[in-house]
Amino acid sequence: MKVLKIIAWIAIIAFVVIQFFPTERNESYATPDTDFMLVNNVPEKIQKKLQVSCYDCHSNNTAYPWYNKVQPAAWFLKDHVKEGKAELNFNEWDSLSDRRKKSKLRSIIKQIENGEMPLESYTFIHRDAMLSNVDAQIIIDFMAKLKDSLN
C-alpha cells in the first residue's frame, strides 16, 4: 500500500510539473489571400462546414478547446495540428500548383468518401464537426467540380 501511495504522489507531482511547459498555439487572425475559401468562392454552406470540420487542423488558426491548457493534451493537439497542416493547409491553397491542387482535391474526396475525415478522434469531442451523408456529398460534389475545373 505504501508503494502505491509513493507512486501516486510521484504521478501528481509529475502532472503538476509538466503544466509549466506550455505549447505554441496555432493562431493567426488574418486570412491570407491564398486561402481556399477566398480563392475558390466557396458557397456559404460549404464554408461553414469546412470551417467547423477541417480548419482547426488544416489552417493557420485553430479554435482551441478548454483542455488545450492541460498537459499532456496540449502536446497531443500540437502534434495533431502540425501533422494536419503538413498534409494540407487551406490557408496556403493558392500557393500550390494546379497539379498539387488536383492531388489534394482527389485526396479530400477519397478521405471524405471513406469516412477518414474528419478524424473520429476529433468528432468524438467536436460533434458539430461530423459530416452527415448529405453534407459529405455536397462537399464531395463541390471538390470534384473544382478538381475538374483545374487544367
C-alpha positions as CSV (number, residue, x, y, z in Angstrom):
1,M,0.0,0.0,0.0
2,K,2.9,2.4,0.8
3,V,4.4,1.8,-2.7
4,L,1.1,2.8,-4.3
5,K,1.0,6.0,-2.3
6,I,4.5,6.9,-3.4
7,I,3.7,6.2,-7.0
8,A,0.5,8.3,-6.7
9,W,2.5,11.2,-5.2
10,I,5.1,11.0,-7.9
11,A,2.4,10.9,-10.6
12,I,0.7,14.0,-9.1
13,I,4.0,15.9,-8.8
14,A,4.9,15.0,-12.4
15,F,1.5,16.1,-13.7
16,V,1.9,19.5,-11.9
17,V,5.4,20.0,-13.2
18,I,4.5,19.3,-16.9
19,Q,1.9,22.1,-16.7
20,F,4.8,24.6,-16.7
21,F,5.8,23.5,-20.3
22,P,3.2,25.2,-22.5
23,T,2.9,24.6,-26.2
24,E,3.0,27.2,-29.0
25,R,-0.5,27.8,-30.3
26,N,-1.6,27.8,-33.9
27,E,-3.4,31.1,-34.1
28,S,-3.5,33.7,-36.8
29,Y,-6.4,36.0,-37.1
30,A,-5.6,37.3,-40.6
31,T,-7.0,35.4,-43.6
32,P,-4.3,35.3,-46.3
33,D,-5.1,36.0,-50.0
34,T,-4.1,32.4,-50.7
35,D,-6.9,30.9,-48.5
36,F,-9.0,28.1,-50.1
37,M,-12.3,29.9,-49.3
38,L,-11.3,33.2,-50.9
39,V,-9.6,31.7,-54.0
40,N,-12.5,29.4,-54.9
41,N,-15.5,31.4,-54.0
42,V,-16.9,28.6,-51.8
43,P,-20.7,28.6,-51.1
44,E,-21.5,29.7,-47.6
45,K,-23.0,26.4,-46.5
46,I,-19.8,24.6,-47.5
47,Q,-17.7,27.3,-46.0
48,K,-19.3,26.8,-42.6
49,K,-18.9,23.0,-42.7
50,L,-15.3,23.2,-43.8
51,Q,-14.6,25.8,-41.1
52,V,-16.0,23.6,-38.4
53,S,-14.8,20.2,-39.7
54,C,-11.5,20.9,-41.3
55,Y,-9.9,24.3,-40.5
56,D,-8.9,23.6,-36.9
57,C,-6.3,21.1,-38.1
58,H,-5.8,22.3,-41.6
59,S,-5.3,26.0,-41.4
60,N,-3.2,28.6,-39.5
61,N,-5.9,29.3,-37.0
62,T,-7.1,26.6,-34.6
63,A,-10.0,27.2,-32.3
64,Y,-8.7,25.5,-29.2
65,P,-10.9,23.7,-26.7
66,W,-10.6,24.3,-22.9
67,Y,-8.4,21.2,-22.4
68,N,-5.6,22.7,-24.6
69,K,-4.3,24.4,-21.5
70,V,-3.7,21.0,-19.8
71,Q,-0.6,18.9,-20.5
72,P,-0.2,16.3,-22.0
73,A,-3.4,17.0,-24.0
74,A,-1.8,20.2,-25.4
75,W,1.2,18.3,-26.6
76,F,-1.1,15.8,-28.4
77,L,-3.1,18.7,-30.0
78,K,0.0,20.5,-31.1
79,D,1.4,17.4,-32.9
80,H,-2.0,16.6,-34.4
81,V,-2.4,20.2,-35.9
82,K,1.2,20.1,-37.1
83,E,0.6,16.9,-39.0
84,G,-2.7,18.2,-40.4
85,K,-1.1,21.4,-41.7
86,A,1.8,19.5,-43.2
87,E,-0.6,17.4,-45.1
88,L,-2.9,20.2,-46.2
89,N,-3.1,23.9,-45.1
90,F,-6.2,25.5,-46.5
91,N,-4.7,29.0,-45.8
92,E,-1.9,28.3,-48.3
93,W,-4.1,26.7,-51.0
94,D,-3.3,29.2,-53.8
95,S,0.4,28.8,-53.4
96,L,0.1,25.2,-54.7
97,S,0.5,24.3,-58.3
98,D,-2.6,23.1,-60.2
99,R,-1.2,19.6,-60.3
100,R,-0.8,19.6,-56.5
101,K,-4.3,21.1,-56.0
102,K,-5.8,18.3,-58.1
103,S,-3.9,15.8,-56.0
104,K,-5.2,17.4,-52.8
105,L,-8.7,17.5,-54.0
106,R,-8.6,13.8,-55.0
107,S,-7.3,13.1,-51.5
108,I,-10.0,15.2,-49.8
109,I,-12.8,13.4,-51.9
110,K,-11.4,10.0,-51.1
111,Q,-11.0,10.6,-47.4
112,I,-14.5,12.0,-47.0
113,E,-16.0,9.1,-49.0
114,N,-14.1,6.6,-46.9
115,G,-15.1,8.4,-43.6
116,E,-11.5,9.0,-42.8
117,M,-12.0,12.8,-42.4
118,P,-12.8,14.4,-40.2
119,L,-11.0,12.1,-37.8
120,E,-13.1,10.1,-35.4
121,S,-10.9,11.3,-32.5
122,Y,-11.8,14.9,-33.4
123,T,-15.6,14.3,-34.0
124,F,-15.8,12.4,-30.7
125,I,-15.5,15.7,-28.8
126,H,-16.5,18.1,-31.6
127,R,-19.9,16.7,-32.5
128,D,-20.7,19.6,-34.8
129,A,-17.7,18.7,-37.0
130,M,-19.4,15.4,-38.0
131,L,-20.5,15.3,-41.6
132,S,-23.9,14.0,-42.4
133,N,-24.2,11.9,-45.6
134,V,-25.8,15.0,-47.3
135,D,-23.1,17.4,-46.1
136,A,-20.4,14.9,-47.1
137,Q,-21.9,14.6,-50.6
138,I,-22.3,18.3,-51.1
139,I,-18.6,18.8,-50.2
140,I,-17.5,15.9,-52.4
141,D,-19.5,17.3,-55.3
142,F,-18.0,20.8,-54.8
143,M,-14.5,19.4,-54.6
144,A,-15.0,17.2,-57.7
145,K,-16.3,20.2,-59.7
146,L,-13.3,22.2,-58.5
147,K,-10.9,19.5,-59.4
148,D,-12.4,19.2,-62.9
149,S,-12.1,22.9,-63.5
150,L,-8.3,22.9,-63.0
151,N,-6.1,22.5,-66.1
